[in-house]
């Protein structure tokens, strides 16, 4: 007969052994994470990427992980996904709203639409103490899910920002207005649910302004997708934004043959889109094509100079015209660039539903994302007069040459859609297709 003392000793042995095992696993995992950090820094992230591939293969295998594998193998080789922050960088009316949707409809990303719009408002009101009044601090705060009460309240009360930020379920509609149902803490908690996967579209910052932010993030974490567009397309889009809806709609009816008289769209194009000759460029002129092409050329020059060091694996350029010609293909290229994240089915479905609508439907809402891809890219040839096209080409000649946009010579070429306006750009490894 076994004595009670022996039974107690056996139970105590297994109890202490179990405790020792879990303490060992905890300490081993803790020390390994510290070691991983130093090793990743020492190898500039290359070792981490190799480990990620090994872990992905392990978890994608058909055999379910064993108990031993879950306890020991998984902590060592399991794919601890890199948290990804994505900036969709562009300028006003360059197509970034449309392309940014591939992150907005992704259920794994927390997406914000033009948060710098609120930043500017708070900055002008001198109420940015929390963010130290700098763009870098402000964006870094969002990437770490830090929101002030003023920012959260302002953001959720701007309808267009709410409209393009569809993954904020705490918003309510009251009498046609969007209001937040809770404080910035809820916005923070919502952001944190996405485990550091944050994407945003911004049009109120230059690449130069983002350099300090880029320098503080690991190469694997921060990715910049720079959206550019044919300046003639940008000019046309900005022009149409200033045209009364009734006049623009009448012109669209004229284009599809349902109206005989041609409406006048050109009452204020030159005064609103172009600066007088020899006028100094200032930030207040950013709605003009002069500012657009000047700043874009500066960004491209900076990217070209830093693509082999600071911006390597962090920055890629996407021409709007290339994306709309093959939306699904470019979505795959963009996701391949930002990391080992496959394109979700929700993104593919959204692209299928929103890039094959009729030209008539896509022209109904200038701020919409329902596009007839090819038609949208070439719309400027229908709306701009040849003198307007020539003015854009004169102001933006350098940047158009860099980006591979062909010049139009004469009205016959403008209306001849067999004459290509998009060629091969000269930016080499800066392009999204080069990864």
C-alpha positions in Angstrom: 0.0 0.0 0.0 1.3 3.4 -1.0 1.7 5.8 1.9 0.0 9.2 1.8 3.4 10.9 2.1 4.6 9.4 -1.1 1.4 10.4 -2.9 1.9 14.0 -1.7 5.5 14.0 -2.8 4.6 12.7 -6.3 1.9 15.4 -6.6 4.3 18.1 -5.4 6.9 16.9 -7.8 4.6 17.2 -10.8 3.2 20.5 -9.6 6.7 22.1 -9.1 7.8 20.6 -12.4 4.9 22.1 -14.2 5.5 25.5 -12.6 9.2 25.2 -13.5 8.3 24.4 -17.1 6.1 27.4 -17.5 8.7 29.7 -15.9 11.3 28.3 -18.3 9.0 28.9 -21.3 8.3 32.5 -20.1 11.9 33.3 -19.5 13.0 31.7 -22.7 10.4 33.6 -24.7 11.3 36.9 -22.9 15.0 36.5 -23.5 14.4 35.5 -27.1 12.4 38.6 -27.9 15.2 40.8 -26.5 17.7 38.8 -28.6 15.5 39.1 -31.6 15.5 42.8 -31.3 19.2 43.2 -31.2 19.7 40.6 -33.9 17.2 42.4 -36.2 19.0 45.7 -35.6 22.4 44.2 -36.3 21.3 42.7 -39.6 19.2 45.6 -40.7 16.0 43.4 -40.6 17.2 40.8 -43.0 17.4 38.0 -40.3 13.8 38.9 -39.2 12.5 38.6 -42.7 14.1 35.1 -43.1 12.6 34.0 -39.8 9.2 35.3 -40.9 9.3 33.1 -44.0 10.3 30.0 -42.0 7.5 30.6 -39.6 5.0 31.2 -42.3 5.9 27.9 -43.9 5.4 26.2 -40.6 2.0 27.6 -39.9 0.8 27.1 -43.4 1.7 23.4 -43.3 -1.2 20.9 -43.6 -0.2 19.2 -40.3 -1.7 20.9 -37.2 1.0 22.0 -34.6 1.7 19.5 -31.9 1.7 20.3 -28.2 5.5 20.3 -28.3 5.4 22.6 -31.4 3.1 25.0 -29.7 5.2 25.2 -26.6 8.7 25.4 -28.1 8.7 25.6 -31.9 6.0 28.2 -32.3 7.6 30.9 -30.1 10.9 30.5 -32.0 9.7 30.3 -35.6 6.0 31.4 -35.7 5.4 34.5 -37.9 5.2 37.4 -35.6 3.8 39.8 -38.2 5.4 43.2 -38.5 3.0 45.9 -37.6 2.6 48.0 -40.8 2.0 51.7 -41.0 1.2 53.0 -44.5 1.1 56.6 -45.7 -0.7 57.1 -49.0 1.0 60.4 -49.9 -0.4 62.6 -52.7 -1.8 66.1 -53.5 -5.3 67.4 -54.0 -7.3 65.6 -56.8 -4.5 63.2 -57.7 -6.5 59.9 -57.2 -5.3 59.0 -53.7 -8.9 58.8 -52.3 -9.6 56.0 -54.8 -6.4 54.1 -54.3 -6.5 54.6 -50.5 -9.7 52.5 -50.5 -7.6 49.3 -50.9 -6.7 49.9 -47.2 -10.0 51.3 -46.1 -11.9 48.2 -47.0 -9.2 45.9 -45.6 -10.6 44.5 -42.3 -7.0 44.2 -40.9 -6.2 48.0 -41.2 -7.3 51.0 -39.2 -7.7 53.7 -41.8 -7.9 57.4 -41.5 -8.8 59.9 -44.3 -6.8 63.1 -44.4 -6.1 63.6 -40.6 -3.9 66.5 -41.4 -7.0 68.4 -42.4 -7.9 68.5 -38.7 -4.2 69.1 -37.8 -4.2 72.3 -39.8 -7.4 73.5 -38.2 -6.1 72.9 -34.7 -2.7 74.4 -35.6 -4.3 77.6 -36.8 -6.2 77.7 -33.5 -2.9 77.1 -31.6 -4.4 74.1 -29.8 -1.8 71.5 -30.5 0.2 71.3 -27.3 -0.2 67.5 -27.2 1.5 67.1 -30.5 4.2 69.8 -30.0 2.8 71.5 -33.1 4.7 69.4 -35.7 3.4 67.2 -38.5 5.8 64.5 -37.5 4.7 64.3 -33.9 1.0 64.5 -34.9 1.3 61.6 -37.4 3.4 59.5 -35.0 0.7 60.0 -32.3 -1.9 58.6 -34.7 0.4 55.6 -35.6 0.6 54.9 -31.8 -3.2 55.4 -31.4 -2.9 58.6 -29.5 -5.8 61.0 -30.1 -6.7 64.2 -28.3 -10.3 64.9 -27.4 -10.3 68.0 -29.7 -9.0 66.0 -32.7 -11.4 63.1 -32.2 -14.4 65.4 -31.9 -13.4 67.5 -34.9 -12.6 64.4 -37.0 -15.9 62.7 -36.5 -17.9 65.9 -37.2 -16.5 66.4 -40.7 -18.9 64.3 -42.9 -16.4 63.6 -45.7 -13.8 62.3 -43.3 -16.3 60.0 -41.7 -17.6 58.9 -45.1 -14.1 57.6 -46.2 -13.3 56.1 -42.7 -15.8 53.3 -42.8 -14.3 51.2 -39.9 -15.3 53.5 -37.1 -18.4 51.8 -35.7 -18.9 54.2 -32.8 -20.2 57.0 -35.2 -23.9 57.8 -35.1 -26.0 59.8 -37.5 -28.1 62.4 -35.7 -30.2 64.7 -37.9 -28.0 64.1 -40.8 -24.8 65.0 -38.9 -22.0 62.6 -37.8 -21.1 62.8 -34.2 -18.9 60.7 -32.0 -20.7 58.6 -29.4 -17.8 58.6 -27.1 -14.4 60.2 -26.4 -10.9 59.9 -27.8 -10.4 56.9 -25.6 -12.8 54.9 -27.8 -11.0 56.1 -30.9 -7.8 54.9 -29.3 -9.3 51.5 -28.4 -10.6 51.1 -31.9 -7.2 51.8 -33.4 -5.5 49.4 -31.0 -7.7 46.5 -32.1 -5.8 46.5 -35.4 -2.5 45.6 -33.7 -0.5 48.5 -35.1 -1.7 48.1 -38.8 -2.6 51.8 -39.5 -3.0 53.4 -42.9 -3.8 56.9 -43.8 -4.2 59.1 -46.9 -2.6 62.6 -46.6 -2.4 65.4 -49.1 -1.2 68.2 -46.8 2.4 67.1 -46.3 5.5 66.9 -48.5 8.0 64.0 -48.6 10.5 66.4 -47.0 8.2 66.9 -44.0 7.9 63.2 -43.5 11.7 62.5 -43.4 11.9 62.9 -39.6 9.1 60.4 -39.2 10.7 57.9 -41.6 14.0 58.0 -39.8 12.4 56.9 -36.5 10.6 53.8 -37.8 12.1 50.4 -38.6 12.4 49.8 -42.4 9.9 47.0 -42.2 7.2 49.0 -40.5 6.7 52.4 -42.3 5.8 52.3 -46.0 5.0 55.3 -48.2 2.9 54.9 -51.3 3.3 58.1 -53.4 0.4 58.6 -55.8 1.0 60.9 -58.7 -1.2 61.8 -61.6 -0.9 63.5 -65.0 -1.0 67.2 -64.2 -3.5 67.7 -67.0 -5.8 65.3 -65.2 -5.2 67.0 -61.9 -6.0 70.4 -63.5 -9.2 69.0 -65.0 -10.4 67.5 -61.8 -9.7 70.7 -59.9 -11.5 72.7 -62.5 -14.6 70.6 -62.4 -14.7 70.9 -58.6 -15.2 74.6 -59.1 -17.9 74.2 -61.7 -21.5 74.4 -60.4 -23.1 70.9 -60.5 -25.9 71.9 -62.9 -23.4 73.2 -65.5 -21.1 70.1 -65.1 -24.1 67.8 -65.5 -25.2 69.6 -68.6 -21.8 69.2 -70.1 -21.8 65.5 -69.3 -25.2 65.2 -71.1 -23.6 67.0 -74.1 -20.7 64.6 -74.2 -23.0 61.5 -74.4 -25.1 63.1 -77.0 -28.2 63.9 -74.9 -27.8 67.7 -75.2 -27.1 69.7 -78.4 -25.8 73.0 -76.9 -22.3 72.9 -75.4 -22.3 74.5 -71.9 -19.4 76.8 -70.9 -17.1 75.4 -68.2 -14.4 77.9 -68.5 -15.4 81.0 -66.7 -12.7 80.9 -64.0 -10.1 78.3 -64.9 -7.2 80.6 -65.5 -7.7 82.7 -62.3 -8.1 79.7 -60.0 -5.6 77.2 -61.3 -2.6 79.3 -62.5 -0.5 82.0 -60.9 0.4 85.1 -62.9 3.9 85.0 -64.4 6.8 85.6 -62.1 4.6 85.3 -59.0 6.4 83.9 -55.9 5.2 80.5 -54.8 3.7 80.4 -51.3 1.8 77.8 -49.3 -1.4 79.7 -49.9 -1.0 78.9 -53.6 -1.2 75.1 -53.2 -4.5 74.9 -55.1 -2.7 76.1 -58.3 -0.9 73.9 -60.8 2.2 76.0 -60.2 2.4 74.8 -56.7 1.3 71.2 -57.5 4.1 70.7 -60.0 6.7 72.6 -58.0 6.2 70.5 -54.9 5.9 67.2 -56.9 9.2 67.9 -58.6 10.8 68.5 -55.2 9.4 65.3 -53.8 10.6 63.3 -56.8 14.1 64.8 -56.6 14.3 64.0 -52.9 13.0 60.4 -53.4 15.5 59.9 -56.2 18.4 61.1 -54.0 17.4 59.0 -51.0 16.0 55.8 -52.6 19.3 53.9 -52.1 19.5 54.7 -48.4 16.8 56.1 -46.2 13.9 55.4 -48.6 15.0 52.0 -49.8 12.2 49.5 -49.1 10.2 52.3 -47.6 9.0 54.3 -50.6 7.3 53.5 -53.9 5.7 55.6 -56.6 2.4 54.8 -58.3 1.1 56.6 -61.3 -2.7 56.9 -61.1 -3.0 56.1 -64.7 -1.1 52.8 -64.3 -3.3 51.8 -61.3 -6.6 52.4 -63.0 -5.5 50.5 -66.1 -4.9 47.4 -63.9 -6.4 47.9 -60.4 -6.2 44.3 -59.2 -2.7 43.8 -60.5 -1.4 47.0 -58.8 -3.2 46.1 -55.6 -1.2 42.9 -55.5 2.0 44.9 -56.2 1.3 47.4 -53.4 0.5 44.7 -50.9 3.6 42.8 -51.9 5.6 45.9 -51.2 4.2 46.7 -47.8 5.0 43.2 -46.5 3.9 39.6 -46.3 0.3 40.5 -46.4 -1.9 39.0 -49.1 -4.6 41.1 -50.7 -7.8 40.4 -48.8 -10.9 39.2 -50.7 -12.7 42.3 -49.5 -10.3 44.5 -51.5 -10.6 42.4 -54.6 -14.4 42.5 -54.4 -14.4 46.2 -53.9 -12.2 46.8 -56.9 -14.4 44.6 -59.0 -17.5 46.5 -57.9 -16.0 50.0 -58.2 -13.7 50.0 -61.3 -16.1 48.7 -63.9 -19.0 51.1 -63.7 -20.2 53.0 -66.7 -18.7 56.3 -67.6 -22.1 57.9 -67.1 -22.3 56.6 -63.5 -18.7 57.4 -62.6 -19.2 61.0 -63.5 -22.1 61.6 -61.1 -20.0 62.4 -58.0 -16.7 64.2 -58.3 -15.6 63.1 -54.8 -16.8 59.5 -55.4 -14.7 56.3 -55.7 -16.9 54.6 -58.3 -14.8 54.8 -61.4 -14.7 53.7 -65.0 -11.0 53.2 -64.9 -9.8 54.0 -68.4 -12.3 56.7 -69.0 -11.5 58.5 -65.7 -7.8 58.7 -66.5 -8.4 60.4 -69.9 -11.3 62.6 -69.0 -9.2 65.7 -69.2 -9.0 65.4 -73.0 -12.8 65.9 -73.1 -13.1 68.8 -70.7 -9.9 70.9 -71.1 -9.5 73.3 -73.9 -6.2 73.1 -75.9 -5.0 76.5 -74.5 -5.5 75.1 -71.0 -3.7 71.9 -71.8 -0.8 74.0 -73.2 -0.7 76.1 -70.1 -0.4 73.0 -67.9 2.3 71.6 -70.1 4.3 74.8 -69.9 4.0 75.1 -66.1 4.6 71.4 -65.5 7.0 70.5 -68.3 9.8 69.2 -66.1 7.7 67.0 -63.9 5.8 65.6 -66.9 9.0 64.6 -68.5 10.2 62.9 -65.3 7.0 61.0 -65.0 6.7 60.0 -68.6 3.7 62.0 -69.6 3.7 62.8 -73.3 2.9 66.3 -74.5 -0.1 67.1 -76.7 0.5 69.3 -79.7 -2.6 70.8 -81.2 -6.3 70.3 -80.8 -6.4 67.4 -83.3 -4.0 65.4 -81.1 -6.0 66.3 -78.0 -9.2 64.8 -79.3 -7.5 61.8 -80.9 -7.6 59.1 -78.2 -5.3 56.9 -80.2 -2.5 59.3 -79.4 -1.0 58.0 -76.1 -0.4 60.5 -73.3 1.3 58.1 -70.9 4.7 56.7 -71.6 7.5 55.1 -69.6 8.8 57.2 -66.6 12.4 57.6 -65.7 12.3 56.7 -62.1 13.5 53.1 -62.1 13.5 51.4 -58.7 11.2 54.1 -57.3 8.2 52.5 -59.1 5.9 50.1 -57.4 6.6 47.4 -60.0 10.2 47.2 -58.9 10.3 45.5 -55.6 
